[in-house]
């Protein structure tokens, strides 16, 4: 049943499974790293405002995290097909992979990457080199985001 519901919801909202929807300027990368490493809380609003402007909507459930070891998250998927929610992944230091359904994509530094949360997905870091990343969510609007 969930596969049918996902197909119907995707037809209605036209949400891609994965998409790079833009890049951020070096100053924003520096500010994201500063939030975690140097605890520069004043930069949080600048970062959020910049990303909201780039993707033309408000991001929610925002966190900035850093890891110093390899990891793999559990598979996740949203079963709420009433709202087209996308996960935002923005690496500011290092690189990681996101597995979406049966494909995998590299999350490169400075790229705003999104994943359709109706898809089964997980985050993978195969390196023990430091990884810093902003994670967030937003509601997909095909009239705004489809051609970005």
N, C-alpha and C positions, 0 to 999 in steps of 0.2 A: 504493500500500500504506500509506503513512504517514497518509493521510486516514482510511482505514478504522481503523487502529490508534488514531488520535486520537479518533475517534467512540466506539470501544469503551472506551477509557480514560476519556473524559469521562462515559460512561454509568455506569461503575463508581464514579468518584470525584466526579462532579458539580461540577467546577471551573469557575467562571465565566471568561470570557475576560478581563474587566476588572471590578474592583469597588473602590469606596472603602469600606474597612472600619473607618474611624474617623478621629478627629482627635487631635492632640496639644495639650497645654497650652502656652501661650506660653513657659514656662520651658524646656521641651524644645527648642523652636525656637531659643531663645537659646543653649542649650548646644550644639546642632548647629553653629550658626554659629561659636561660640567654639572648637570643635574645629579648624576649618579656619583661621579668621581669626586667632585669638589663640593657637593651638596648645595649648588647654586639654585635655590628655590625661586629666585626672582626671574629666572629664565623660563620657567614653566609656562607662563602666560604668553610670552613671545613665541615659543615653540607651538603651542596649541593654536594661537591666532594664525600663524604662518600656514600650518597644515590645513586648518579650516578654510583658509583663503585658497590654497592650492587645489583642494578637492571640492570646494564650493558647497560645503555643508559642515555641520558641527560633528566633531568626533566625540565619542563618549568612552567610558570605561578605560581610561588612559593609564598606562603604567610605563615606567622606564626601568629596565632591569639590566643587570650585568652578570655574566657567568664566566667562570675561569676553568670550566671543565666541560668535557663532551657530555651531551645529554640527548634524550629523545623523549618527547612528550607522548602521552596517550593519544590515540585517535579521537577526534572530536567531530561532532556534527550537530547542527541545530535542527530540531524537528518542528520548529515553529515556522510554517510556510506562509503565515499571514504578513510577515514583515521581512523584506529582503535585506538582511544584515550582512555586512562585509567586515571581515577582520582586517586590520591594517598592521603591516609589518614594516618598520623603518629601521634598518641597521645603521648605526652610527659608528660602530667600530667592529671590525671582523667581518665574518660572513656566515651564513647558515643556509639550510635548505628547508623548503616547505614541501611536503608530500601532499598532493591534492588528488584524491581518487587514485588512479594508477600512474600518475605522472609526478615528476619532481621538478622543482624550480629553485634556482639560486636566488637568495636574497642578498643583493649587493649593497654595499655602503652607499647611502644617500638616495636610494630609490624608494619611492612610496609604492609598496606592493600590497595588493588586496587579494583576499580569498573569500569566495562565496561560502558563507557559513552553512549553507544547505549541503555542501560537499563534505565528505569525510576528509579530514586533513590532520596533519601533525607537523610539528616543528622539530628539526634535527640539527644538532651542532656536532660535527664529527671531530672538531679540533679542540685542543685544550688551550688554545690561544684565547685571550679575552674577547668576549662578544658583548656588545652593548646594543640594546634595541628598544625602540619605542613600540608599544603594542596598544591598539585601540580598536574601536568599532565605529561604524557609521551606517546609516540607512541608505541603501542604494536607491537612486532615482534615475531611471533610464533617460529621462529628458535632459538631465544634467551630465551624467557620468558616462553614458554610452559612447560618446565621441571624444572623450578626454584621452 
